[in-house]
Amino acid sequence: MRFADNSTILVEGINKILITRKEGKKAYMRDVLYVLYMKNNLLSLGQLLEKGYTMTMQQNLIEVYDPKHWLLLKALLSKNRTFRINLNATAIKCMSAVNVEEESWLWHYRFRHLTFKSLNMLSSKKMVYGLPSIHCPHMFCEGGVIGKQPRKMFKTAAPQRTKKPLGVVHSDVCGPFDVSSLEGNKYFLTFVDEFTKKIWPYSKLMVLESLIQKNFMNIVL
């Protein structure tokens, strides 16, 4: 970040902050730069113009309107010829704990939904530096239960429903493709005989008429 005296300062990060308007509603300010050594917050009018905001400055007063022409903020001109704006930034609790039970949940999330019994063992045996005593809460972790829920195994072989060739034929259509074939087709059609496992691929859908004429009547779509 470069200033008027041609000095630069390192930007540590960029994110959004939550502010509280005068009427009590919440709003986000996006693309906010975090500069570690700056003592004051600066609001760039140029960036507001790029995002569709409009502003009027007259009689030592500035008014900023959002893209929907709603009044967003206004401020008087100060003695140093800048506009001072008071923004109420809302503190967001991120990975913070208030009581013992919430602290147990905090460590449960930090260790990727490790069971509270295992967390208590890590704490009691001093296996993790800084891990407090973990108390098992009365509620269960819904995300952990869903993530660790087992499912039935897929069958390695499906039961065969036919005892002769062409008894049951499976069909599927694949496409459309971004690039056409040499004949200008973007789809292809496959037929798989369940008994012999033989596959017939076709790139023209008009072959259905010929298949029906050849008594391919037991096609399962």
Secondary structure, DSSP 8 states (H G I E B T S, - for coil): -B-TTS-B----EEEEEEEE-TTS-EEEEEEEEE-TT-SS----HHHHHHTT-EEEEETTEEEEE-TT--EEEEEEB-TTS-B----EE-----S--SSHHHHHHHHHHHTTS--HHHHHHHHHTT-STT-------SS--HHHHHHT-------SS-----SSTTSSEEEEEE---SS--TTS---EEEEEETTT--EEEES-TTHHHHHHHTT---EE-
